[in-house]
Amino acid sequence: MQLKIIFLSPFAITAEIENDFPHFSPFSYNVLLNGEEKITNGRKNVFSIEGLVPDREYRLLLKAENREAELQFRTSPIEYILSVKDFGAKGDGRNDDTLAIQAAIMACPQNGVVYFPKGNYLIKSIFLKSDLQIYLPAGSKLSASPERAAYPLLPGVIRGRTAELVLGSWEGNPLDIYASPVTGLDADRVTIYGQGEIDCSGDKGPWWQEPKKKFAAFRPRGIFLNNCREVRIQGITLKNAPSWSIHPFYCDEIGFYDIKILNPPDAPNTDGLNPESSQNVEIIGVHFSVGDDCIAIKSGKIYMAKKHPRPTANLEIRNCLMERGHGAVVFGSEISGGAENVSVTKCVFRETDRGLRIKTRRGRGNEPINNVVFKNIVMEGVENAFVINMFYFCDPDGKTEYVYSKKALPVDERTPALGSFRFQDITAKDTKVSAGYFYGLPESPIKEIILENIIVEYSEEEVYGKPAMMSYIEDFTKLGFYFNNVASVKIKNVALAGQKGDKFIFENVQKIENN
């Protein structure tokens, strides 16, 4: 048994148990820090400890039955601790602490940390800056205002003499949005950590009523990061987001470690974490329970792909728990800039509508989604384990003939392209509607689907539903694997138990290898 450090700050550490078990350890364990027990009967592969002392040596010992693992580390030094209460914040849950917190942020030097003592801090929007640490320990809470009038606006686009500046984004286009409770614009080398809470108050304000309507602007996120580099967020719980919970937009080298993202299951568009045109992203040990997709990988609609082309690339998603979302890991549908090199490993998907979900359609552009690997995944009660849908019908024009036609249309710059997808070492239990539903375009088939070492067991009850959001398909229950308009399908050691009809259905598939 091995341990490794995946996050370390002056006051907190996150470690990961290296094993082959998705999200949960097969054994319970205790964690001792310099001989003092900090975690009792732990079960997660990723765990955190806070309340450390800067610039101190530590010995971390994980003890389980008949086994143990050890780490030695030293916390980094810090020169200045800026308590927000020294800047006038009350933390009493009644007074507005926005200006005091913003003053502490702006005053914090590179070798300092903004610290929140225990309390409930009412905020509007707070803005991050470069070279910033924020420590939000257990017992400290940021409570965002539920009022629209409390938030400044971020213009979608500001046009200069020779270029344009995109500040706001809504569903893949540069549109006006409200600033978020936590907003970062061109903020580099930012770390937010601790086991405190950010309550975005989506349940108290107007955000979830008329969710698609633009008032002065479209809804804020929970945390919005625009063009940021080297950002790490650890430990916190973020809940009740007005729309998407965390939205990295054109960011690079960002990481999320052992955080919780919690929204009611009926809260509209409250996706968990949506990296858009962002690269080199780590999402490790995150617990999602949300009202839409848990993770939605995006790269804008076709305007952004033409004017500001940037794929989302090099994503590592590992040891996460994804509950009750529409999809666990989703691509699109705003994916015009493409996506590549995405690895999803050792995760548990629990009672989501779909496990893997790729949604695109004609009109989204021709930058490919390619080199996607799902490995060592457990799905529990997922309605549809795998869905790739190139006829996605949402958006105002989604039900037009151009989108839904099953005829081969001319290939142009608007035609989406899907590359290689590998699904390996996956168990899906209590599956309801379909094991896999892969539907490419006749003029642009899915290039390659590889299924290896997969077990699908179906629910005893009959639950009917449409496996994909596309026009003119019927309801199914306990459907096997369906392939249409796919260039190559490779199947090895795939077992289904309890399906209705054939295990594999192939239509318009050019090459099949079934071992």
C-alpha positions in Angstrom: 0.0 0.0 0.0 1.4 3.4 -1.0 0.4 7.0 -0.3 1.1 10.1 -2.3 0.6 13.8 -1.6 -1.6 15.5 -4.2 -2.0 18.8 -2.4 0.1 20.6 0.3 -0.2 24.1 1.7 0.9 25.8 4.9 -2.2 24.6 6.7 -3.6 21.6 4.9 -2.7 18.4 3.1 -4.5 16.0 0.7 -3.2 12.5 0.2 -4.3 9.6 -2.1 -4.1 5.9 -1.4 -2.7 4.2 -4.5 -4.8 1.1 -5.1 -7.1 -0.4 -7.8 -10.4 0.4 -6.2 -12.7 3.2 -7.4 -13.1 6.0 -4.9 -13.5 3.8 -1.8 -10.8 1.8 -0.1 -11.7 -1.9 0.5 -10.7 -1.5 4.1 -11.2 1.1 6.8 -8.2 3.0 8.1 -7.1 5.4 10.8 -4.7 8.3 10.0 -2.3 9.6 12.6 -0.3 12.9 12.3 2.8 13.1 14.5 1.1 10.4 16.6 -2.2 12.2 17.0 -5.3 10.5 15.4 -6.9 12.7 12.8 -9.1 10.3 10.9 -11.0 7.3 12.3 -12.5 4.6 10.1 -11.8 6.4 6.9 -12.9 4.7 3.6 -12.1 7.2 0.8 -9.0 6.8 -1.3 -8.5 10.6 -1.1 -8.5 12.3 2.3 -7.5 15.7 3.7 -6.3 17.1 7.0 -6.3 20.8 7.9 -5.1 22.8 10.9 -1.4 22.2 10.2 1.3 24.6 11.3 3.4 26.3 8.5 7.0 25.3 8.1 6.8 22.2 10.3 7.9 18.6 9.8 5.1 15.9 9.9 4.9 12.2 9.9 1.6 10.9 8.5 0.8 7.2 9.3 -2.2 5.4 7.8 -3.0 2.3 9.7 -5.3 -0.5 8.6 -5.7 -4.1 9.5 -2.4 -5.9 8.8 -1.0 -3.0 6.7 0.2 0.6 7.0 1.7 3.3 4.9 3.7 6.4 5.9 4.5 9.8 4.5 6.9 12.4 5.8 6.5 16.0 4.7 7.1 19.6 5.6 4.5 22.3 5.3 5.6 25.4 3.4 6.4 28.6 5.3 4.1 31.7 5.4 5.1 35.1 6.5 1.8 36.9 6.9 -1.6 35.8 8.1 -4.3 38.4 7.2 -7.4 37.7 9.2 -10.4 39.2 7.4 -11.7 40.3 10.8 -8.7 42.6 11.1 -10.1 44.3 8.0 -13.5 44.8 9.5 -15.4 41.6 8.6 -17.9 40.6 11.2 -18.7 37.0 10.3 -22.0 37.2 12.2 -24.3 36.2 9.3 -26.0 39.6 9.4 -23.5 42.3 8.1 -22.2 42.5 4.6 -18.5 41.6 4.7 -17.7 41.9 1.0 -15.6 45.1 1.2 -13.6 43.9 4.2 -12.8 40.6 2.5 -11.9 42.3 -0.7 -9.6 44.7 1.2 -7.8 41.7 2.8 -7.4 40.1 -0.6 -5.9 43.2 -2.2 -3.6 43.8 0.8 -2.3 40.2 0.9 1.3 40.0 -0.2 2.7 37.0 -2.2 4.0 35.4 1.0 0.8 35.8 2.9 -2.6 34.1 3.3 -6.1 35.5 3.7 -7.6 33.7 6.7 -11.2 33.3 7.7 -11.8 32.7 11.4 -14.9 30.7 12.3 -18.0 32.5 11.3 -20.7 33.2 8.7 -19.5 35.9 6.2 -22.2 37.5 4.0 -20.8 38.4 0.6 -21.7 39.7 -2.8 -19.0 39.1 -5.4 -15.4 38.8 -4.3 -12.6 39.0 -6.9 -9.4 37.1 -6.8 -6.0 38.4 -7.8 -2.7 36.7 -8.7 -0.3 35.2 -6.1 -3.1 34.6 -3.5 -3.8 32.1 -0.8 -7.2 31.8 0.9 -7.6 29.6 3.9 -11.3 28.8 4.7 -11.1 26.3 7.6 -13.9 24.2 9.0 -16.5 26.4 10.8 -16.0 29.3 8.4 -18.7 29.9 5.8 -19.2 32.4 2.9 -22.9 33.0 2.3 -23.6 34.7 -1.0 -26.4 37.3 -1.4 -29.5 35.9 -3.1 -30.3 39.3 -4.7 -29.6 40.0 -8.4 -28.9 43.7 -7.6 -26.0 42.7 -5.4 -23.9 41.5 -8.3 -21.9 43.5 -10.8 -22.2 42.5 -14.5 -19.5 41.0 -16.7 -19.9 42.1 -20.3 -19.8 39.2 -22.7 -17.4 40.9 -25.0 -15.5 44.2 -25.1 -14.2 45.1 -28.6 -10.9 46.9 -28.9 -9.2 48.4 -31.8 -7.6 45.1 -33.0 -9.0 42.4 -30.7 -11.8 41.6 -28.4 -11.9 40.8 -24.7 -14.3 38.1 -23.6 -15.3 38.5 -19.9 -18.7 36.8 -19.7 -19.8 33.5 -21.1 -23.2 31.8 -21.2 -23.8 28.4 -22.8 -20.8 28.7 -25.1 -21.2 32.2 -26.4 -19.7 35.5 -25.1 -22.8 37.0 -23.4 -23.3 39.2 -20.4 -23.4 37.4 -17.0 -23.5 38.4 -13.4 -20.2 38.1 -11.6 -20.1 35.1 -9.4 -19.8 35.0 -5.6 -16.1 34.1 -6.3 -14.7 35.5 -9.5 -11.2 35.3 -10.9 -10.2 37.3 -14.0 -6.6 36.7 -15.2 -5.7 35.6 -11.7 -2.6 33.3 -11.7 -1.1 31.2 -8.9 -4.2 31.1 -6.7 -4.9 28.6 -3.9 -8.2 28.3 -2.0 -8.3 25.6 0.6 -9.7 24.4 3.9 -12.8 22.5 4.9 -15.1 25.5 5.1 -18.2 26.1 3.0 -19.3 28.4 0.2 -23.1 28.7 0.1 -24.1 30.4 -3.1 -27.7 30.8 -2.0 -29.3 29.6 -5.2 -32.1 28.2 -3.1 -32.9 31.5 -1.6 -32.9 33.9 -4.6 -34.5 34.1 -8.0 -31.8 32.2 -9.9 -33.7 28.9 -10.3 -36.9 30.5 -11.5 -37.0 31.2 -15.2 -33.5 29.9 -15.5 -33.1 30.5 -19.2 -34.3 34.1 -19.1 -31.9 37.0 -19.3 -32.6 39.8 -17.0 -29.8 42.4 -16.9 -27.5 39.5 -17.5 -27.5 35.7 -17.3 -27.1 33.8 -14.1 -23.7 33.8 -12.2 -21.7 30.6 -11.5 -20.6 29.6 -8.0 -16.9 30.1 -8.8 -16.0 31.6 -12.2 -12.4 31.5 -13.4 -11.6 33.3 -16.6 -8.2 33.0 -18.2 -6.5 31.9 -15.0 -3.3 29.8 -14.5 -2.1 27.6 -11.7 -5.3 27.6 -9.6 -5.8 24.9 -7.0 -9.0 24.5 -4.9 -9.0 21.9 -2.1 -11.2 20.7 0.7 -14.1 23.2 0.5 -17.8 22.4 0.1 -19.6 24.5 -2.5 -23.4 24.3 -2.6 -26.6 25.9 -4.0 -24.9 27.4 -7.1 -27.1 29.8 -9.2 -26.1 27.9 -12.3 -22.9 25.9 -13.0 -21.0 25.4 -9.8 -17.4 25.9 -10.9 -16.6 27.1 -14.4 -13.0 27.3 -15.5 -13.0 29.3 -18.8 -9.8 29.4 -20.9 -7.8 28.3 -17.9 -4.5 26.3 -17.7 -3.0 24.1 -15.0 -5.8 24.0 -12.5 -6.7 21.4 -9.9 -9.6 20.4 -7.6 -8.8 18.1 -4.7 -11.2 16.5 -2.2 -13.9 19.1 -2.5 -17.7 18.6 -2.4 -20.2 20.2 -4.8 -23.8 19.8 -3.6 -26.9 21.1 -5.3 -30.6 19.9 -5.1 -31.4 17.3 -7.7 -34.1 19.6 -9.2 -32.0 22.8 -9.4 -31.8 23.7 -13.1 -28.4 23.8 -14.9 -26.5 23.4 -11.6 -23.7 21.4 -13.2 -20.8 20.5 -10.9 -17.5 21.4 -12.7 -17.4 22.5 -16.3 -13.9 23.1 -17.7 -14.4 25.1 -20.9 -11.5 25.5 -23.4 -9.2 24.7 -20.5 -6.1 22.6 -20.4 -4.1 20.5 -17.9 -6.9 20.0 -15.4 -6.9 17.6 -12.4 -10.2 16.6 -10.7 -9.3 14.2 -8.0 -11.4 12.9 -5.1 -14.3 15.2 -5.7 -17.8 14.3 -4.5 -20.6 15.6 -6.8 -24.3 15.6 -6.0 -26.0 18.0 -8.4 -29.0 19.0 -10.4 -27.5 18.6 -13.8 -24.2 17.1 -15.2 -21.5 16.3 -12.6 -18.7 17.2 -15.0 -19.4 18.8 -18.4 -16.4 19.2 -20.6 -16.9 22.1 -23.0 -15.1 24.3 -25.6 -17.7 26.8 -26.7 -20.1 27.2 -29.6 -18.9 27.9 -33.1 -18.3 31.6 -32.7 -15.8 31.0 -29.9 -14.2 28.2 -31.8 -13.6 30.5 -34.8 -12.6 33.7 -32.9 -10.8 32.1 -29.9 -10.0 28.5 -30.9 -8.9 26.4 -28.0 -9.8 22.8 -27.2 -10.2 21.4 -23.7 -7.3 19.0 -23.3 -5.3 16.9 -20.9 -7.9 16.2 -18.2 -7.3 13.8 -15.4 -10.5 12.8 -13.5 -9.7 10.2 -10.8 -11.2 8.8 -7.6 -14.4 10.9 -7.8 -17.9 10.1 -6.6 -20.7 11.3 -8.9 -24.3 11.1 -7.7 -27.7 11.9 -9.1 -26.6 14.1 -12.0 -28.0 14.0 -15.5 -24.7 12.7 -16.6 -21.5 11.7 -14.7 -18.9 12.8 -17.2 -20.3 14.7 -20.2 -18.8 16.2 -23.3 -20.7 19.1 -24.9 -22.9 20.1 -26.2 -20.9 23.4 -26.5 -17.8 21.6 -27.8 -17.0 23.4 -31.0 -13.3 23.9 -30.0 -12.9 20.2 -29.6 -11.6 18.1 -26.7 -8.7 15.6 -26.4 -6.7 13.5 -24.0 -9.3 12.9 -21.3 -8.8 10.2 -18.7 -11.5 9.1 -16.3 -10.3 6.4 -13.8 -11.3 4.9 -10.5 -14.6 6.7 -10.2 -18.0 5.7 -8.9 -21.2 6.9 -10.8 -24.3 6.5 -8.6 -27.9 7.0 -9.9 -27.0 9.4 -12.7 -29.1 9.4 -15.8 -26.1 8.6 -17.9 -22.5 7.5 -17.1 -20.4 8.7 -20.0 -22.4 11.1 -22.2 -21.2 12.9 -25.4 -23.7 15.3 -26.9 -23.1 17.1 -30.1 -24.9 17.8 -33.4 -24.6 19.4 -36.7 -23.7 23.1 -36.3 -21.2 22.6 -33.5 -18.1 22.7 -35.7 -15.6 20.2 -36.9 -12.9 20.2 -34.2 -12.7 16.6 -32.9 -13.3 14.9 -29.6 -10.6 12.3 -29.4 -8.5 10.1 -27.2 -11.0 9.6 -24.4 -10.4 6.7 -21.9 -12.8 5.5 -19.2 -11.1 2.8 -17.0 -11.8 1.1 -13.7 -15.3 2.6 -13.2 -18.2 1.3 -11.1 -21.7 2.4 -12.0 -24.7 1.9 -9.6 -28.2 2.5 -10.7 -27.2 4.4 -13.8 -30.0 4.5 -16.3 -27.8 4.5 -19.4 -24.2 3.5 -19.0 -22.6 4.9 -22.2 -24.2 7.4 -24.6 -22.7 9.1 -27.7 -25.2 11.2 -29.5 -24.5 13.3 -32.6 -28.1 14.3 -32.9 -28.5 16.3 -29.7 -31.7 18.3 -29.9 -31.5 21.0 -27.3 -31.1 24.7 -28.1 -33.8 26.7 -30.1 -32.8 25.1 -33.4 -32.2 21.6 -32.0 -35.3 20.1 -33.5 -34.8 21.4 -37.0 -34.5 19.0 -39.9 -30.8 20.0 -40.3 -30.2 18.5 -36.9 -32.4 15.5 -36.9 -32.1 14.3 -40.4 -30.7 10.7 -40.7 -29.6 11.3 -44.3 -26.0 12.0 -45.1 -25.6 15.7 -45.4 -22.6 17.6 -47.0 -19.6 17.8 -44.7 -18.5 21.3 -43.9 -17.0 23.4 -41.1 -20.2 22.9 -39.0 -20.0 19.0 -39.1 -18.8 17.5 -35.8 -16.1 14.8 -35.6 -15.7 12.1 -33.0 -12.5 10.1 -32.7 -11.4 7.2 -30.4 -13.2 6.2 -27.2 -12.0 3.4 -24.9 -14.1 1.9 -22.1 -12.2 -0.7 -20.0 -12.6 -2.5 -16.7 -16.1 -1.2 -16.0 -18.9 -2.7 -13.9 -22.5 -1.3 -14.3 -25.0 -2.7 -11.7 -28.8 -2.1 -11.7 -28.7 -0.6 -15.2 -32.2 0.5 -16.3 -32.6 1.7 -19.9 -29.5 0.9 -21.9 -26.0 -0.5 -21.6 -24.6 1.6 -24.5 -26.2 3.8 -27.2 -23.8 5.1 -29.8 -25.3 7.1 -32.7 -22.9 8.8 -35.1 -23.7 10.9 -38.2 -24.0 9.1 -41.5 -21.7 11.7 -43.1 -19.3 11.7 -40.0 -19.3 8.3 -38.3 -17.7 7.9 -34.8 -14.2 6.7 -35.6 -13.6 4.0 -33.0 -15.3 2.5 -29.9 -13.4 0.0 -27.8 -15.2 -2.0 -25.1 -13.0 -4.3 -22.9 -13.7 -6.1 -19.7 -17.2 -4.8 -19.1 -20.0 -6.3 -17.0 -23.5 -4.9 -17.2 -26.2 -6.1 -14.9 -29.8 -4.8 -15.3 -32.3 -3.8 -12.8 -35.1 -6.2 -12.0 -37.8 -3.5 -12.6 -38.6 -2.3 -16.1 -37.9 1.4 -16.5 -38.5 2.8 -19.9 -36.8 5.8 -21.3 -35.0 7.4 -24.2 -31.3 6.7 -24.0 -30.3 9.9 -25.9 -31.8 13.3 -26.2 -32.5 13.2 -30.0 -35.6 13.4 -32.1 -37.7 10.4 -33.2 -36.3 7.6 -31.1 -38.4 5.2 -29.1 -38.3 4.3 -25.4 -36.4 1.3 -24.4 -35.8 -0.8 -21.3 -32.8 -3.1 -20.7 -31.4 -2.4 -24.1 -28.0 -3.9 -24.8 -25.3 -2.1 -26.8 -26.6 -0.3 -29.9 -24.2 1.1 -32.5 -25.2 3.2 -35.6 -22.8 5.1 -37.9 -19.6 3.9 -36.3 -16.4 3.2 -38.3 -14.9 0.6 -36.0 -16.1 -1.3 -33.0 -13.8 -3.5 -30.9 -15.4 -5.7 -28.2 -13.4 -8.0 -25.9 -14.7 -9.7 -22.8 -18.1 -7.9 -22.5 -20.8 -9.6 -20.5 -24.5 -8.6 -20.1 -27.0 -10.2 -17.7 -30.7 -9.5 -18.0 -31.0 -7.5 -21.2 -34.0 -7.6 -23.4 -33.2 -8.6 -27.0 -29.8 -8.9 -28.5 -26.7 -8.0 -26.6 -25.2 -6.1 -29.5 -27.0 -4.4 -32.3 -25.0 -3.0 -35.2 -26.3 -0.7 -38.0 -24.0 1.0 -40.5 -20.9 -0.2 -38.7 -17.9 -0.6 -41.1 -15.7 -2.8 -39.0 -16.5 -5.1 -36.1 -14.1 -7.2 -33.9 -16.0 -9.2 -31.3 -13.9 -11.5 -29.1 
